Amino acid sequence: MSDEIVSEFLFESSENLDLLGGELVPLEKDPVNKDRLAGIFRTIHTIKGTCGFLGFTKRSAPWSRSVA
């Protein structure tokens, strides 16, 4: 896999994590907001799917199993 692909993955993942971070506090204040929760799951699924597509399958975060 090229360095360019890995670099692009890291850049996009960083953007997605920033987006995710911006959604968690508002979700805490309005936990029944289904649209916000769906967006959070879409963001996580995008990161997870890209990892799988690129062959990054090792999970090191203890919570990653529950998201899988």
C-alpha positions as a LaTeX table, in Angstrom:
\begin{tabular}{lrrr}
\hline
Residue & $x$ (\AA) & $y$ (\AA) & $z$ (\AA) \\
\hline
Met1 & 0.00 & 0.00 & 0.00 \\
Ser2 & 1.36 & 3.39 & $-0.93$ \\
Asp3 & 2.25 & 6.11 & 1.52 \\
Glu4 & $-0.16$ & 8.38 & $-0.36$ \\
Ile5 & $-3.12$ & 6.08 & 0.34 \\
Val6 & $-2.22$ & 5.79 & 4.02 \\
Ser7 & $-1.76$ & 9.55 & 4.24 \\
Glu8 & $-5.17$ & 10.17 & 2.66 \\
Phe9 & $-6.77$ & 7.63 & 5.00 \\
Leu10 & $-5.24$ & 9.35 & 8.03 \\
Phe11 & $-6.37$ & 12.77 & 6.80 \\
Glu12 & $-9.95$ & 11.62 & 6.15 \\
Ser13 & $-10.09$ & 9.72 & 9.44 \\
Ser14 & $-8.89$ & 12.80 & 11.30 \\
Glu15 & $-11.67$ & 14.84 & 9.69 \\
Asn16 & $-14.23$ & 12.18 & 10.58 \\
Leu17 & $-13.01$ & 12.05 & 14.18 \\
Asp18 & $-13.29$ & 15.84 & 14.41 \\
Leu19 & $-16.84$ & 15.58 & 13.07 \\
Leu20 & $-17.59$ & 12.83 & 15.56 \\
Gly21 & $-16.21$ & 14.89 & 18.44 \\
Gly22 & $-18.45$ & 17.78 & 17.49 \\
Glu23 & $-21.52$ & 15.54 & 17.60 \\
Leu24 & $-20.96$ & 13.86 & 20.97 \\
Val25 & $-21.52$ & 16.87 & 23.25 \\
Pro26 & $-24.79$ & 17.87 & 21.55 \\
Leu27 & $-25.91$ & 14.21 & 21.73 \\
Glu28 & $-25.24$ & 14.24 & 25.46 \\
Lys29 & $-27.56$ & 17.24 & 25.81 \\
Asp30 & $-30.23$ & 15.69 & 23.55 \\
Pro31 & $-29.77$ & 11.89 & 23.76 \\
Val32 & $-33.03$ & 11.11 & 21.97 \\
Asn33 & $-31.98$ & 12.92 & 18.78 \\
Lys34 & $-32.12$ & 10.01 & 16.35 \\
Asp35 & $-30.68$ & 11.98 & 13.43 \\
Arg36 & $-27.59$ & 12.94 & 15.41 \\
Leu37 & $-27.13$ & 9.40 & 16.69 \\
Ala38 & $-27.50$ & 8.03 & 13.15 \\
Gly39 & $-24.85$ & 10.49 & 11.96 \\
Ile40 & $-22.48$ & 9.34 & 14.69 \\
Phe41 & $-22.95$ & 5.71 & 13.69 \\
Arg42 & $-22.45$ & 6.59 & 10.00 \\
Thr43 & $-19.16$ & 8.32 & 10.84 \\
Ile44 & $-17.92$ & 5.35 & 12.88 \\
His45 & $-19.06$ & 2.94 & 10.17 \\
Thr46 & $-17.21$ & 4.97 & 7.52 \\
Ile47 & $-13.95$ & 4.81 & 9.48 \\
Lys48 & $-14.41$ & 1.11 & 10.22 \\
Gly49 & $-15.31$ & 0.31 & 6.61 \\
Thr50 & $-12.32$ & 2.15 & 5.22 \\
Cys51 & $-10.06$ & 0.32 & 7.67 \\
Gly52 & $-11.44$ & $-2.99$ & 6.46 \\
Phe53 & $-11.10$ & $-2.01$ & 2.80 \\
Leu54 & $-7.47$ & $-1.06$ & 3.32 \\
Gly55 & $-6.73$ & $-4.19$ & 5.35 \\
Phe56 & $-6.34$ & $-2.45$ & 8.71 \\
Thr57 & $-8.12$ & $-5.11$ & 10.71 \\
Lys58 & $-6.32$ & $-5.11$ & 14.07 \\
Arg59 & $-8.44$ & $-3.48$ & 16.76 \\
Ser60 & $-6.59$ & $-2.10$ & 19.72 \\
Ala61 & $-9.27$ & 0.00 & 21.41 \\
Pro62 & $-11.18$ & $-1.91$ & 24.11 \\
Trp63 & $-14.52$ & $-0.53$ & 22.87 \\
Ser64 & $-13.94$ & $-1.41$ & 19.20 \\
Arg65 & $-15.47$ & $-4.85$ & 19.58 \\
Ser66 & $-18.84$ & $-3.37$ & 20.60 \\
Val67 & $-18.88$ & $-1.09$ & 17.54 \\
Ala68 & $-18.00$ & $-3.88$ & 15.11 \\
\hline
\end{tabular}
